[in-house]
Amino acid sequence: MYYNQYPYNIFNPALLQQIEQQNYHQEQQQQILKMRKAIKDYIEAARQVAPEYQQAAINQCLEEILLQAVNNSNQL
């Protein structure tokens, strides 16, 4: 950074684009971590389901996946 150009280089489009890309990357990394935690939580919960309820649990999870898939296809 050239300090004698300081007031002008803060409006540099390339610099703004780089900052936006960094922010986007950070947001995506946060979403990935949320997904990972959700899977961990799912597995921990699944371990606590009694064997006689496992089929019902799987059915309900599959139902939710289907509902989300339908909602996603309706948004396209």
C-alpha positions as CSV (number, residue, x, y, z in Angstrom):
1,M,0.0,0.0,0.0
2,Y,1.3,3.4,-0.9
3,Y,0.4,5.7,1.9
4,N,0.6,8.8,-0.3
5,Q,-2.4,7.3,-2.3
6,Y,-4.3,6.2,0.8
7,P,-7.6,7.9,0.3
8,Y,-7.9,6.6,-3.3
9,N,-6.8,3.0,-3.0
10,I,-9.6,2.1,-0.5
11,F,-12.0,2.4,-3.5
12,N,-9.8,0.1,-5.6
13,P,-12.3,-2.3,-7.3
14,A,-9.7,-5.2,-7.2
15,L,-9.2,-4.7,-3.5
16,L,-13.0,-4.6,-2.9
17,Q,-13.4,-7.8,-4.9
18,Q,-10.6,-9.5,-3.0
19,I,-12.3,-8.6,0.3
20,E,-15.7,-9.8,-1.0
21,Q,-14.1,-13.1,-2.0
22,Q,-12.5,-13.5,1.4
23,N,-15.8,-12.9,3.1
24,Y,-17.6,-15.3,0.8
25,H,-14.9,-18.0,1.5
26,Q,-15.3,-17.5,5.3
27,E,-19.1,-17.7,5.0
28,Q,-18.8,-21.0,3.1
29,Q,-16.3,-22.4,5.6
30,Q,-18.8,-21.6,8.4
31,Q,-21.6,-23.4,6.5
32,I,-19.4,-26.4,6.0
33,L,-18.7,-26.5,9.7
34,K,-22.4,-26.3,10.5
35,M,-23.1,-29.2,8.1
36,R,-20.3,-31.2,9.8
37,K,-21.8,-30.5,13.3
38,A,-25.3,-31.5,12.1
39,I,-24.0,-34.8,10.9
40,K,-22.2,-35.4,14.1
41,D,-25.4,-34.5,16.1
42,Y,-27.4,-36.8,13.9
43,I,-25.1,-39.8,14.4
44,E,-25.0,-39.2,18.2
45,A,-28.8,-39.1,18.3
46,A,-29.0,-42.2,16.1
47,R,-26.8,-44.1,18.6
48,Q,-29.4,-43.4,21.3
49,V,-32.4,-44.7,19.5
50,A,-33.5,-48.1,20.8
51,P,-33.3,-51.0,18.2
52,E,-37.1,-51.3,18.2
53,Y,-37.4,-47.6,17.1
54,Q,-34.6,-47.5,14.5
55,Q,-36.9,-48.3,11.6
56,A,-39.3,-45.6,12.5
57,A,-36.4,-43.2,12.9
58,I,-35.0,-44.1,9.5
59,N,-38.4,-43.7,7.9
60,Q,-38.9,-40.2,9.4
61,C,-35.4,-39.1,8.4
62,L,-36.0,-40.3,4.8
63,E,-39.4,-38.5,4.8
64,E,-37.6,-35.3,5.8
65,I,-35.0,-35.8,3.0
66,L,-37.8,-36.2,0.5
67,L,-39.7,-33.1,1.7
68,Q,-36.5,-31.1,1.4
69,A,-35.9,-32.4,-2.1
70,V,-39.4,-31.5,-3.1
71,N,-39.1,-28.0,-1.6
72,N,-35.7,-27.6,-3.3
73,S,-37.1,-28.6,-6.7
74,N,-40.0,-26.2,-6.3
75,Q,-37.6,-23.3,-5.7
76,L,-35.8,-23.9,-9.1
